[in-house]
Amino acid sequence: MPASVLSAAELTVTLVLVVWMITGFTRLPGRWLRWKMFCRANFTIATLTGTKDGQTEPVNVYQHLSPGSFILGPPQLQAILSYLTRNGYYDRIDGNGRLLNADGERSIEVRDSRVVL
């Protein structure tokens, strides 16, 4: 096959792949996580305060995730809050934050150790 035909084929395939990759990042609605890999993921960013015997302190729920984990959706957040209150680390946990997913972002609240969307 002549070098000019091969070069034209390579260029065409490269351009098609680049266009396909660019459009793959912008297909889904919403401001966050448009890439298909993240379209079903929920990320929670929250500022939490734990109360134990009348004393309050900040709570870092990411300390209780398994190593390498960073996706924290509402069910996982609720499981960690239940663990912390059930095992006596805190009497109650309160706070607020944001839930990020492919549809955009929403407010999230934690009241009396319960996640409220």
Secondary structure as the mmCIF struct_conf table of DSSP 4:
data_model
#
loop_
_struct_conf.conf_type_id
_struct_conf.id
_struct_conf.beg_label_comp_id
_struct_conf.beg_label_asym_id
_struct_conf.beg_label_seq_id
_struct_conf.end_label_comp_id
_struct_conf.end_label_asym_id
_struct_conf.end_label_seq_id
HELX_RH_AL_P HELX_RH_AL_P1 ALA A 3 GLY A 24
TURN_TY1_P TURN_TY1_P1 PHE A 25 PHE A 25
BEND BEND1 THR A 26 TRP A 32
BEND BEND2 TRP A 35 TRP A 35
HELX_RH_3T_P HELX_RH_3T_P1 LYS A 36 PHE A 38
TURN_TY1_P TURN_TY1_P2 CYS A 39 ARG A 40
STRN STRN1 PHE A 43 LYS A 52
TURN_TY1_P TURN_TY1_P3 ASP A 53 GLY A 54
STRN STRN2 GLN A 55 VAL A 59
HELX_RH_3T_P HELX_RH_3T_P2 VAL A 61 HIS A 64
BEND BEND3 LEU A 65 LEU A 65
HELX_LH_PP_P HELX_LH_PP_P1 SER A 66 SER A 66
TURN_TY1_P TURN_TY1_P4 PRO A 67 GLY A 68
HELX_RH_AL_P HELX_RH_AL_P2 PRO A 74 ARG A 86
TURN_TY1_P TURN_TY1_P5 ASN A 87 GLY A 88
BEND BEND4 TYR A 89 TYR A 89
BEND BEND5 ASP A 91 ASP A 91
STRN STRN3 ARG A 92 ASN A 101
TURN_TY1_P TURN_TY1_P6 ALA A 102 ASP A 103
STRN STRN4 GLY A 104 ARG A 111
TURN_TY1_P TURN_TY1_P7 ASP A 112 SER A 113
STRN STRN5 ARG A 114 VAL A 116
#
